[in-house]
């Protein structure tokens, strides 16, 4: 019974978050693009193949995603000076601004949910979710 209730609540929270993010990020950004921008901000630059472990998709889909992001001026791609086979992906200034906007949208949404419970219970929830996620 607990697993069914957990699944139902998890699905609702996930659906609410995705629906909100899709609506608020549009038309200049998608959730997938926000994920790519956040990864790049934490790593400075990445090769397209580096995204595979973070995104649940195919190399071809990653290429398509990066193509769209480059066309929208969210990222830049440049060849490695020493090994021309390597392409480096970096976040652009516009991408930085859009990433910040996206993170603020997500932060406000999650805070609106978390504000329903006390600070202590928020910390407890994060702790317990950490236990479940890292089990």
C-alpha positions in Angstrom: 0.0 0.0 0.0 2.8 2.5 0.9 4.4 1.9 -2.5 1.2 2.6 -4.3 0.6 5.8 -2.4 4.2 6.9 -2.9 4.0 6.2 -6.7 0.7 8.2 -6.9 2.2 11.2 -5.0 5.5 11.0 -6.9 3.7 10.9 -10.2 1.5 13.9 -9.3 4.4 16.0 -8.1 6.4 15.1 -11.2 3.5 15.9 -13.5 2.8 19.2 -11.8 6.5 20.2 -12.0 6.8 19.3 -15.7 3.6 21.0 -16.6 4.6 24.2 -14.8 8.2 24.1 -16.3 6.9 23.6 -19.8 4.5 26.5 -19.5 6.9 28.9 -17.8 10.0 28.1 -19.9 8.3 28.4 -23.3 8.9 29.5 -25.9 12.6 30.1 -25.5 13.6 27.1 -23.4 12.7 23.5 -22.7 13.4 21.4 -19.6 15.9 19.3 -21.5 17.7 22.4 -22.6 17.7 23.7 -19.1 19.3 20.4 -17.9 22.0 20.8 -20.6 22.7 24.4 -19.6 23.0 23.5 -15.9 25.4 20.7 -16.7 27.5 23.1 -18.7 27.5 25.8 -16.0 28.9 23.2 -13.6 31.6 21.9 -16.0 32.5 24.9 -18.2 32.5 22.8 -21.3 31.6 19.2 -22.4 31.8 17.0 -25.4 28.4 15.9 -26.9 29.1 12.3 -25.8 29.5 13.5 -22.2 25.8 14.3 -22.0 24.8 10.6 -22.5 25.2 9.7 -18.9 23.0 12.6 -17.7 20.2 12.5 -20.3 18.0 9.5 -20.8 18.2 9.6 -24.6 20.2 8.6 -27.7 23.4 10.2 -29.1 21.3 11.3 -32.2 18.7 13.0 -30.0 21.5 14.8 -28.1 22.9 16.0 -31.4 19.4 17.3 -32.4 19.0 19.0 -29.0 22.4 20.7 -29.3 21.7 21.8 -32.9 18.5 23.5 -31.7 20.3 25.1 -28.8 23.1 26.4 -31.0 20.5 27.8 -33.4 18.8 29.6 -30.5 22.2 30.9 -29.4 22.0 29.1 -26.0 25.3 27.3 -26.6 28.4 27.4 -28.8 30.3 24.6 -30.3 34.0 24.7 -31.3 36.6 22.2 -32.4 39.5 21.4 -30.1 42.7 23.1 -31.2 44.8 20.0 -30.7 42.4 17.3 -31.9 40.0 18.6 -34.5 37.8 15.5 -34.0 36.7 16.7 -30.6 33.9 19.3 -30.4 33.5 21.3 -27.2 30.1 22.6 -26.2 29.9 25.7 -24.0 27.1 27.8 -22.7 26.7 31.3 -24.3 25.8 34.5 -22.5 22.2 34.1 -23.6 22.3 30.5 -22.4 23.6 31.7 -19.0 20.7 34.2 -18.7 18.1 31.6 -19.7 19.6 29.0 -17.3 19.3 31.5 -14.5 15.7 32.2 -15.4 14.9 28.5 -15.6 16.4 27.8 -12.2 14.5 30.6 -10.7 11.2 29.3 -12.1 11.9 25.9 -10.7 13.0 27.3 -7.3 9.8 29.3 -7.0 7.6 26.4 -7.9 9.3 24.0 -5.5 9.3 26.6 -2.8 5.5 27.0 -3.2 5.1 23.3 -2.5 7.7 23.0 0.3 6.2 26.1 2.0 3.2 24.0 2.9 5.3 22.2 5.6 7.6 23.4 8.3 11.3 24.1 7.8 12.1 21.0 10.0 9.8 18.8 7.9 11.4 20.2 4.7 14.8 19.1 5.9 13.4 15.7 6.9 11.7 15.3 3.5 15.0 16.1 1.7 16.9 13.7 4.0 14.4 10.9 3.5 14.3 11.4 -0.3 18.1 11.3 -0.3 17.9 7.9 1.5 15.4 6.6 -1.0 17.4 7.9 -4.0 20.7 6.6 -2.9 19.6 3.3 -1.6 
